[in-house]
């Protein structure tokens, strides 16, 4: 996710450097845009992003001059989504305090993406690590190729990637480590789609029959799982192999998330065998 965000800004920078002449504003580096120019691009452009959906003109005027304790701004939060109108989310917190200062924009986005009416997250609970009760789901190795579980963590006292400087990155390496967390949101990352546990568990699995079914994505969605290509978001499957991961990360514990993932994978395997 972080890599995708950086690539968006890098690609935007390359595109603007390559443009010659044309409308006013072309050829600018991303950081050279004013927040007003960015909003105009979003407002006048065609986009189905959550940023476009929730950043109204009135809300923009209310938030555009606000700053966080670390100096983060609305521009830091929306620059990627305004310059990349094909983004799904399009808005990213500038730093931990951004979730409070810009909550009128971020909270609706969080509720929409995570499909919750209220934002609430339980205390951390990884379960009894010595007795999780998980066995080998595919002893023959015919379907599951690999699994992994990873978590996102951000430093509590520095800006997030939309606005962090190289100097700050160097300072992080020698400073005391404190993870950014708020009781309401759980662990914080720059992306509002990855809050709460900030944990993604994924399985590379061969499901050539199920993946060809017209209801494949709906089937996964009902299990709170997200199917993606073998290299992650916006990539294609190869040989019927998909990356299946947990969709829910906010509002449940780590143990509940991994259990939901395990149960869903078992049902996917059952359906594949039935076809």
PABADO-845676 format. One record per residue: x, y, z of N, C-alpha, C, O in turn. Coordinates in steps of 0.02 Angstrom, whole numbers, plus 32768, in hexadecimal, padded with zeros to 4 digits. Last residue first. Example, Ala and Ser with C-alpha at 12.3 -4.5 7.8 and 13.67 -1.06 7.14 Angstrom:
2
82827F90816282AC7FCB816582858002818A829E80398192;82947EE4818682677F1F818682947F5B818682C87F5A81A7;
END
This chain:
275
7CBC7A8E7E8E7CB27AA07E487CD27A6D7E177CCE7A767DDB;7CE47A687F0D7CA07A567EF77C967A607EAC7C6B7A407E8D;7D5F7AA07F1E7D5C7A587F187D187A417EFF7D127A0C7EDF;7D3B7B277F2E7D657B137EF67D607AC87EEA7D5E7AB27EB0;7CF67B207FA87CD27B327F6B7CFA7B1E7F2D7CDD7B057EFD;7D5E7B0080007D247AD37FF97CFF7AE07FB87CEC7AB27F94;7DAD7B727FF57DC87B317FE17D8F7AFF7FD67D917AD87FA6;7D567BD1802B7D6D7BD87FE67D877B957FCB7D7A7B837F92;7D4D7BA280AD7D117BA180837D227BA980397D027B8C800E;7DD17BB980D77DB67B7580D87D787B7080AB7D707B3E8088;7DD67C4480CF7DFF7C1C80A37DE77BD4809F7DE77BB5806A;7D7E7C6581397D6E7C7680F47D967C4E80C27D7B7C37808F;7DC47C3981A97D827C1C819A7D6F7C2A81517D527BFE8130;7E357C8E81A27E3C7C45819F7DFA7C24818B7DFA7BF78160;7DFA7D0D81B27E207CFD81767E247CB1816D7E187C978136;7DC67D0282317D997D1081F97DBA7CFE81B77D9A7CE48189;7E3F7CF482757E0D7CBE82767DDC7CC5823D7DCB7C94821C;7E787D6F82617E9A7D3582457E6C7CF882447E717CCE8218;7E1A7DC082A57E287DCB825E7E487D8D823F7E357D7A8207;7E207D9283287DE17D8D83037DED7D9482B87DCD7D728290;7EA47DB583477E907D6E83477E4F7D6483207E497D3382FC;7E9D7E40833F7EC97E1C83127EB67DD2830E7EB67DB582D7;7DF07E7583507E337E6883687E5D7E4383347E427E2B8302;7D957EF782F87D9C7EB283107DE57EA783267E117ECC8310;7D967F7782C47D5C7F6182E97D5D7F1983017D2B7F00831A;7DEC7F6182297DD57F8F825D7D987F7182817D6B7F568260;7E007F0881C87E387F1481F57E257F41822F7E4A7F468261;7DC27E9E814B7DB37EC581887DF17ECA81B47E137E9981C3;7DF87E4D80E97DE27E9080D77DD87EBC81147DE57EF88112;7E807DDE80D87E497DF781007E387E3E80EE7E657E6880E5;7EA47D9C80317EB67DBA80727E787DD280977E427DDA8079;7EEC7D3D7FB37EAE7D497FD97EC07D64801E7EE87D458042;7F2D7D3C7F1B7F3F7D537F5E7EFE7D647F817EDD7D957F6F;7F1B7CAE7EAE7F077CF07EC77F247CFC7F0C7F327CCE7F33;7F337C527E1C7F4C7C617E607F397CA87E737F447CD77E4E;7F187C337D9A7EE37C2A7DCB7EF87C357E137ED37C247E41;7F897C5A7D537F7B7C137D5E7F467C067D927F487BD27DB4;7F8D7CF27DA07FB37CC77D727FA47C7F7D837FAF7C687DBC;7F307D8B7DA87F3E7D477DBF7F667D227D8A7F617D327D4E;7F737E347DA87F4B7DFC7D8D7F5F7DBA7DAD7F957DB17DC9;7F5F7EC47E147F877E967DEB7F5B7E5B7DD87F257E517DF3;7F227F1A7E707F267F2F7E297F567F047E007F727F1C7DCF;7F7A7EDE7EFE7F457F077EE17F557F1C7E9A7F8E7F2E7E89;7FE47E4B7EE47FBF7E7C7F0B7F8D7EA47EE37F787E8F7EAC;80187DED7E9180467E227EA880217E597ECD803C7E907ED5;7FAF7D9D7E6D7FE67D7F7E9480177DB37EAF803C7DA57EDE;7F187DFE7E897F487DDA7E617F837DC47E8A7F897DD77EC5;7E9D7DE27F0D7EC87E0D7EE47EF67DE17EBB7EFB7DA57EC7;7E0A7DE17F707E357DBE7F3F7E5D7DF07F157E427E217EFD;7DE67DF380177DF47E197FDB7E227DF27FAC7E5A7DE37FBF;7D5F7DC780867DA17DBB806A7DA87DE280287D777DF18006;7CE47DB480C37D107DEB80DA7D577DE280C37D877DF280E7;7C947D5F80847CBE7D4180B77CED7D7480D67D197D6380FE;7C5E7DAF80257C327D98805A7C587D7780937C407D7380CB;7CCC7DB87FD07CB77DF37FF67C897DE080307C8D7DFD8066;7CD17D3C7F927D067D507FC07CF17D897FED7D017D8B8028;7C5B7D457F477C637D0E7F767C987D1F7FAA7C8F7D147FE5;7C787DB17EF67C417DB77F277C477D817F5C7C3B7D8E7F97;7CDE7D797EA87CED7DB27ED47CB77DBC7F097CC67DCD7F42;7C937D0E7E687CCF7D037E8F7CDD7D3C7EC07CE77D307EFC;7C267D027E167C1A7D1D7E597C577D187E867C527D1D7EC3;7C527CC87DA17C3E7D0E7D9F7C337D2D7DE47C377D6A7DEC;7CE77C647DB07C9F7C6C7DBB7C8C7CB67DBD7CB27CDF7DD7;7D6C7C5B7DAD7D4B7C657D6C7D007C6F7D747CDE7C817D44;7D927C3B7E2C7DA37C7E7E147D837C8E7DD17D7E7CC87DBE;7D707BB47E367D487BE67E597D557C2C7E3D7D267C537E36;7DD77B7B7DE67D907B727DD77D667BA87DF67D3C7BC77DD5;7E567BA07E1C7E467BAD7DD57DFC7BA77DC47DE47BCA7D98;7E9C7BC17E987E547BB87E947E3D7BC67E4C7E147BF37E41;7F217BBB7EFE7F0C7BA77EBA7EC17B987EBB7EAB7B687EDA;7F587C477F607F337C087F5B7F1D7BFB7F137F097C297EEF;7FA97C9C7FD77FAC7C8F7F907F8F7C497F857FA97C187F9E;7F607CFA80567F707CB6803F7F737CB67FF47F457CCE7FD3;7F797D7180DB7F6B7D5E80967F837D1880867FB27CFE80A4;7F4A7DEB814B7F5E7DA581447F4C7D9080FD7F147D9C80E7;7F727E8581867F5A7E62814A7F777E1C814B7FB47E12814A;7F4A7EFC82007F667EBA81F17F477E9D81B27F0A7E9D81AA;7F1D7F64824A7F4D7F7382157F6F7F3381FE7FAA7F3381EB;7EBE7F6082AA7EF57F3082B17F2D7F4182817F677F30828E;7EA6800382837E8F7FCE82B17EC77F9E82C07EF87FAF82E0;7EBC801F81D07EBD803282177EA97FF782427E9E7FC08229;7EBF8035813F7EE9800581647EF3801B81AC7F2B802981C2;7E7D809881027E64805480F67E89802081207E747FE78123;7EC3810B811B7E8880FD81447E6980B981377E3E80A3815E;7F72810A811E7F3780FB80F57EFB80E981217F0080BA8149;7FD6811B817B7FC3815481537F838149812C7F5F8179811C;7F9880CB82117FC680CF81D87FAF810A81AE7F7A812781BA;7F8180A282BB7F7A80D182857FAE80C7824F7FE880BA825D;7F22802D831A7F63804283007F58806E82C27F2C80608299;7E858073834C7EB6803F83507EFA805983387F0980948340;7E2780D9834F7E3B80BF830E7E69808283127E73806082E0;7E1180F783D77DD980F683A87DEA80D183687DC080AD834C;7E9080FB84117E5F80C984267E2780C183F37E11808983E7;7F19810683A37EE4812983C57EAE80F683D67EA080CA83AD;7FC7810083837F8980DD83917F58810B83B47F6C813383DE;806880E98347802E811583467FEF80ED83507FE280BD832C;80EA80A783AF80BA809E8378807F80CE8380806780DB83B7;818980E083CB814580DF83E8811480DB83AF811381068383;823280D483E781FB80BD83BD81BA80BB83E481B480998417;82A8815983F08282812484118244811383E98225814083CC;83158173835F82E68189839482C5814D83B582C58116839A;835E814D82F58381814F833583548163836F836A816583A8;8308814C82888333811282918358811282D4837080DE82EA;82C981C7828182A4818E829A82D1815482AC82C3812F82DC;832582188240831C8220828882F881E482A6830681D082DF;831181F381BC835181E381DC834C81E88228836A81C0824C;8291822681AA829C81DE81A282DE81C981C382E1819481E2;82AC82AE81B68284828C81EA828D824081E6828F821F821A;82F482C18140831382CF818182EE82AB81B9830D828E81E5;829382A780E182CD827A80E682F082838129830782528147;81EC82BE8126822982D48103826082A1810B825D82758136;81418297810A817E828D813081BA82A1810681BB829680CA;80C8829D80C880EB82DC80D4812C82D480FC814B8306810D;8092821E80AF80808255808280AB8294808C80B182BC805D;80C781C9811980E981CF80D880D0820780AB80F7821E8082;80B0822981B380AA81EE818980C781FC814480DE82348135;811C8277822D80EB827981F880E9823681D38119821081D4;8138823482D3814E824E82938114824F826180E2822D826B;811581EF8345812E8233834C81498252830B816E8284830D;80F0816B833180C08199834F80D681E2834D80AB820F8352;81098111829C8128813382D580F7816882EF80D9818D82C8;80A08086827280BD80C7826380D780E782A380BE80D982D9;80867FE682298092800E826580B38050825080DC80518222;802C7F5D81ED80467F9F81DF804E7FC5822080217FC4824A;80577EAF81E680337EE7820480547F2881F080907F2B81E3;80397E10819780637E4A81A580377E8281C17FFB7E8581B6;80467D69816E80207D998197804E7DD381A680867DC981BF;80377CF280E9805D7D228110802E7D5081367FF57D5B8121;804B7C5B808A80247C8780B580537CBA80D6808F7CAD80DD;80437BFD7FF080677C20802580367C49804E7FFF7C598038;7FEE7BA27FAE80357BA97F9A805D7BC97FD280957BB27FE1;7F6C7B347FBC7F8D7B6D7FDC7FD77B6C7FCC7FFB7B3C7FDB;7F567ABD7F6D7F347AFB7F607F587B387F7D7F627B6A7F5A;7FA47A4F7F8E7F8B7A537F4A7F6D7A987F3A7F6B7AAB7EFF;7FD57A2980087FF77A5E7FE57FDF7A697F9F80027A897F77;7F9F79CE805E7FBA79B480207FE179E97FF9800979D87FCE;7F6D7A1D80C87FA679F080D47FC679D78093800379CB8092;7F2B7AA580DD7F377A83809D7F737A5580A47FA87A648088;7F247AD9815B7EE77AD981337EEE7AB180F37EBC7A9D80D5;7F607AA281EF7F757AAA81A97F377AA4817D7F187A6E817B;7F067AF882737F2D7AC282577F427AD282107F387B0A81F8;7EF57B5E82FD7EF87B5E82B47F237B23829D7F5D7B1C82B1;7EF57B7583857EC37B4783697EC17B46831D7E907B2E8300;7F4A7BBF83D27F1D7BE383A57EE77BB683877EB27BCE8372;7FA47BB584467F6B7B8984397F377BAC840E7EFE7BB78424;80037C10845680197BCB845F7FE07B9A844F7FEB7B5E844A;7FC27C8A844C7FF17C78841780097C30841C80217C1483EA;7F267CB184637F577C8784857F887C6B84517F787C3B842E;7F127D5684177EFD7D13842B7F347CEF84517F697D0B845E;7F347DD684017F4D7DA683D07F387D5F83E17F4B7D3083BE;7EEB7E6984177EE57E2584307EF97DF483F97ED47DE983C9;7ED77F1484437EFE7EE1841F7EF67E9D84407EFA7E96847D;7E2C7F4E845E7E747F4884707E957F1084497E747EE28430;7DC27F7F83D07DD07F5E84107E1B7F5E84207E447F6C83F4;7D828017838E7DB07FDF83867DC27FC283CB7DCF7FE783FA;7D108072832A7D228058836D7D4F801C83647D447FF38337;7CA680D782D77CED80C382D97D0080B083217CFF80DB834D;7C0880A182997C3080C682C97C7780AB82C97C83807082BD;7BE58056822B7BBE8092823B7BE280BF826C7BDC80FC8269;7C50801481AB7C3B801881F17C14805881FC7C20808B81DB;7CA07FF581387C5A7FE3813D7C427FDE81867C257FAD819B;7D1C8021811C7D187FE9814B7CD17FD281577CC57FA1817B;7CFB808B80C37D27805480AE7D1D801680DB7D187FDE80C2;7CA480DC81147C9080C280D27CB9808580C07C9E805180AF;7CF080FC81837CB080D9818C7C9A80B8814B7C818080814A;7D5B814081457D688104816C7D2880DB81737D28809E816A;7D1881AE810F7D3D818080E27D48813D81057D3E810880E8;7CE981ED81837CBA81D181527CDA81A081217CBB816F810E;7D6C820B81BE7D3C81DE81DE7D0781C381AD7CFB818781AD;7DAD8269816A7DC68225816F7D9381F5818D7D8E81BB8178;7D6582E281757D7082C381347D808279813B7D6582508118;7D6282FA81FB7D24830481D67D2982E9818F7CF682DB816F;7DE682EB82277DB782B482317D7582BD820A7D55828B81FA;7E5B833382237E34832D81E67E0082F581EB7DF182D481B9;7E89832B82A87E7F836D82897E538368824B7E2A8395823F;7E8F829E82BA7E6682C982E57E56830B82C37E1C832082C2;7EE3826C825C7EA3824A82657E74827182927E3782668291;7F5482BA826C7F2882C782337EE482A6823A7EB282C08221;7FA3828982CE7F7482BD82E17F4382CE82A97F0E82EC82B5;7FF7823282807FC6821882B07F90824A82C47F56823882CA;7FF2827981D88016826582147FE3824C82477FA782518239;7FA2827E81677FE5829B816380118287819E804E82848198;7F3E81FD81217F4F8227815B7F97823F81577FC482198144;7EFC8209807F7F2A81E880AC7F3C821780E47F49825280D9;7E8D81E47FFA7E9E821080317EC681E980647EB781B08074;7E7381837F997E8581C77F847E9781F77FBC7EAD822E7FAE;7E2C81047F777E2681297FB57E3581737FA87E09819D7FAC;7E4280EB7EEE7E0480D57F0F7DF880FD7F4F7DC181157F5C;7E7A81577E687E8381387EAA7E4081217EC77E0D81407EBA;7E6F819D7DF57E5881577DF37E6281337E357E5480F77E3A;7EAB82177E067E6282147E0E7E4681CD7E0A7E0C81C27E1B;7F2A82527E457F1D820E7E2B7ED381FF7E347EC081DF7E65;7F2782CC7E7D7F5082C57E417F49827F7E227F6182747DEA;7ED582B67EEA7EC382EB7EBB7EEA82E57E7A7ED082F77E44;7F1582517F317ED382457F157EBD82787EE37E9682697EB5;7F8C82937F587F8E82587F2E7F4B824C7F0C7F49823F7ED0;7F5D83007FA97F84830B7F6C7F8482CF7F3E7F7C82D77F01;7F1B82F780237EF482ED7FE67F1D82F07FA57F0282E37F70;7F73830C808F7F4482D480917F2582C4804D7F16828A803F;7FB9837F80737FDE8341807C7FB0830480767FC382D0805B;7F4D83D980757F7183CC80367F97838A803A7F978363800B;7F3283E180FC7F0283BF80D07F2283AD808D7F1583798071;7FCF83C481557F9A83EC81377F6983C1810F7F7583878101;803A83BD81E58018839D81AD7FDD83C681967FBB83E781BE;807D83E98255807D8414821A805C83F581DD8062841181A6;806C83A082C480AC839682A080AF83BF826080DE83B88238;7FED83C082EA802383D28317806883CC82F5809783EF8308;7FA183F7824E7FA983CB82877FE283E382B38004841482A2;7F3B847E82117F7B845B82167F7C842E82537F5D843D8286;7EC684C7819A7ED784A781DA7F1A848381D67F30846E81A1;7E9A84F881237ECE851F81467EE28500818A7F0B851D81AE;7E37849F80F47E7284AD80CB7EAA84D380EF7EE484CD80DB;7DBE848481357DFB845F81497E3B847981297E71846A8142;7D5784D181007D5E84CC81487DA284B0815D7DBD84C38191;7D6384BD80787D6E850080927D78850080DE7D9E852980F9;7D40843480757D81844A805F7D92848F807C7DC984998096;7CBB843B809A7CEA841A80C77D31842E80B57D5B843880E1;7C86847D802B7C80849B806E7CB2847D809E7CD084A080C6;7CA284227FC57CC084647FC37CBE848480087CEF84A3801D;7CC4837C80087C9A83AF7FE97CBD83F27FEA7CF083FB800C;7D0682EE80097D22833180107CF883637FE87D0783727FAE;7CC582747FEC7CB98294802D7CD882DA80357CC582FE8063;7CE0824A7F697C9D82407F857C91826B7FC37C5982847FCD;7D6782607F587D3782867F307CF282847F4F7CCD82B57F4F;7D9581FD7FB27DA582437FBB7D73826F7F967D59829F7FB3;7D6C81887F787D4B819C7FB67D5A81E57FC77D3282077FE6;7D5E81997EC47D82818E7F027D5981A27F3E7D2981C97F38;7D3B81A67E437D0D81807E6E7D2D81727EB27D1981437ED5;7D4582337DD77D6482067E087D2E81E47E317CFA82027E40;7D6C82AE7D687D4182737D717D6482417D9F7D9A82287D8F;7D84835A7DA37D96831B7D827D6482E37D8F7D3982E97DBA;7D5F83C47DF07D4E83C67DAA7D5C83857D857D43837B7D4D;7D8E83A07E6F7D4983B57E677D3383B27E1F7CFA83A07E10;7E1683847E597DE983517E737DA183627E637D7B83377E4C;7E4584017E2E7E4E83C57E047E1E838E7E197E01836C7DEE;7E22844D7E9E7E03845C7E5D7E0984207E2E7DD9840E7E0C;7E79841A7EFE7E30840F7F067E0C841C7EC37DDC83F87EB3;7EF284497EC97EE684017ED07E9B83F37ED57E8183C67EB4;7EE484D17ED47EEC84B37E927EDE84697E947EC1844D7E65;7EE084DC7F607EA684F17F387EA884D37EF27E7584BE7ED7;7F5D84B57F857F26848B7F997EE7849D7F727EBD84717F64;7FCE84C77EFA7FAE84E07F377F7584B27F497F5E848B7F1E;805784657EBD801084767EBB7FFA84957EFD801084807F33;80D584387ED480CD847E7EBE808584947EBA807784D07EB3;80DA83B27EED80E083DF7F2680D584287F1480CE84527F41;80D4837B7E69809C83757E97809F83A87ED1806B83C47EE3;810F83F07DEE811C83B97E1B80E383B57E4D80C383E97E5B;80BE841E7D5580CE842A7D9B80E283EA7DBE80C883B47DAE;809084037CD880D884097CE080ED84167D278129841A7D35;7FFD84687CDA8020842D7CC4806B84397CCB808384717CC5;7FD084E67CFA7FD784B77D317FFC84787D1C801884557D46;7F6D85077C6D7F9285227CA67F9584EE7CDE7F6384D07CEF;7F7B84907BE77F5684B97C167F8284D07C4F7FB584B17C5E;800984907B767FC8847A7B8E7FAB84A97BC07FBF84E37BC5;80B7846B7B8D808184987B7A804084837B99804084667BCF;80D783C37BAA80F184017B8E80B7842C7B78808A84157B54;80FC83437C2080CB836C7BFC80EB83AD7BE5811483CB7C08;815C83067C6B815B82F67C24812C83247BFD8134832C7BC0;8143832D7CEB818383427CCD818283387C8281A3835D7C5D;80CA82F07D0380CB83397CFF810C83517CE0810C83847CBE;80F082687D0580C182807CD380C482CB7CCA80C182E57C93;814582647D73816082557D31813282717CFB814A828E7CCA;80E982827DD9812282AE7DCF813F82A47D89815082D47D67;809582147DCF807A82577DC380B282877DB480AC82B17D86;80ED81B07DF580D281B07DB180B581F37D9E80BB820A7D65;810281D57E7A813A81D37E4B812281D67E03813F81F97DD9;808281C77EB080A182087EAF80DB820B7E7D80E5823D7E5B;8072813B7E9B8042816B7E80806181B07E7B805C81D07E47;80DA81067EE580DC80FF7E9C80AB812F7E7B80B9814A7E45;80AE81217F6680EB81427F4E80EE813F7F028102816F7EE1;803D80CB7F6A803681147F74807281397F57806A816A7F33;807A804F7F5A804B80677F28804180B27F2C803C80D47EFA;80C580467FCF80E880477F8E80BA80637F5880CF808A7F2E;805E803F802B808C8079802D80AF807F7FEA80B780B77FD0;80297FC48000800080008000802B803F8000801F806D7FDA;
END
